[in-house]
Amino acid sequence: MSRVCELTGKRAMVGNNVSHAMNKTKRKFSVNLVKKRFYIAEEDRWVSLKISTAVLKTINKNGIAAVLKKAKANGFVKSV
């Protein structure tokens, strides 16, 4: 399974390792993902999501219902 956030679509970025001699080699910047279960009161069920830690902070601030609504509007979630 790919390392992609299920609510925002964040994925790994590509860049360069740069040595002191300015030699450049390719590297990958992985996204910080966690697997977390959330209780959705409107649907009265638990949902397990693989999300980035930045989204986890947003969920703690705004609530899971608001974040899911925004993700559905942006087209990242079809049916959760």
C-alpha positions as CSV (number, residue, x, y, z in Angstrom):
1,M,0.0,0.0,0.0
2,S,1.3,3.4,-0.9
3,R,2.3,6.0,1.7
4,V,-0.4,8.6,0.9
5,C,-2.6,10.5,3.4
6,E,-6.2,9.4,2.9
7,L,-7.7,12.8,3.7
8,T,-5.3,15.3,2.0
9,G,-3.5,13.2,-0.6
10,K,-0.1,14.2,0.7
11,R,2.6,11.9,-0.6
12,A,6.4,11.7,-0.7
13,M,8.4,14.4,-2.4
14,V,11.7,14.0,-4.3
15,G,14.7,16.1,-3.8
16,N,18.5,16.0,-3.6
17,N,21.1,15.1,-1.0
18,V,23.7,17.8,-1.3
19,S,27.2,17.1,0.0
20,H,29.7,19.6,1.2
21,A,31.4,19.3,-2.3
22,M,27.9,20.1,-3.8
23,N,27.5,16.6,-5.2
24,K,23.8,15.9,-5.7
25,T,22.1,12.5,-5.4
26,K,18.4,11.8,-5.4
27,R,16.5,11.2,-2.2
28,K,12.9,11.0,-1.0
29,F,11.1,13.1,1.6
30,S,8.6,10.7,3.1
31,V,5.3,11.9,4.6
32,N,4.8,11.3,8.3
33,L,1.8,9.0,8.4
34,V,0.0,7.3,11.3
35,K,-2.9,4.8,11.4
36,K,-5.7,6.1,13.6
37,R,-9.2,5.0,14.4
38,F,-11.9,7.7,14.7
39,Y,-15.5,7.5,16.0
40,I,-18.0,9.2,13.7
41,A,-21.0,10.1,15.7
42,E,-23.3,11.0,12.7
43,E,-22.8,7.5,11.3
44,D,-22.4,5.7,14.7
45,R,-19.4,3.8,13.6
46,W,-15.6,3.6,13.9
47,V,-13.4,4.4,10.9
48,S,-9.7,3.5,10.5
49,L,-7.7,6.0,8.5
50,K,-4.0,6.4,7.4
51,I,-3.4,10.1,7.8
52,S,-0.5,12.6,8.2
53,T,0.3,14.0,11.5
54,A,-0.5,17.5,10.3
55,V,-4.1,16.4,9.6
56,L,-4.3,14.8,13.0
57,K,-3.6,18.2,14.5
58,T,-6.3,19.7,12.3
59,I,-8.8,17.0,13.4
60,N,-8.0,17.7,17.1
61,K,-8.7,21.4,16.5
62,N,-11.7,21.3,14.2
63,G,-13.2,17.8,14.7
64,I,-13.4,14.7,12.5
65,A,-16.8,15.7,10.9
66,A,-15.5,19.0,9.6
67,V,-12.3,17.6,8.2
68,L,-14.2,14.7,6.5
69,K,-16.6,17.2,5.0
70,K,-13.8,19.3,3.6
71,A,-12.0,16.1,2.3
72,K,-15.2,15.0,0.5
73,A,-15.5,18.5,-1.1
74,N,-11.9,18.3,-2.4
75,G,-12.5,14.8,-3.8
76,F,-10.1,12.8,-1.5
77,V,-12.9,10.8,0.3
78,K,-15.7,9.1,-1.6
79,S,-17.6,7.2,1.2
80,V,-16.4,7.2,4.7
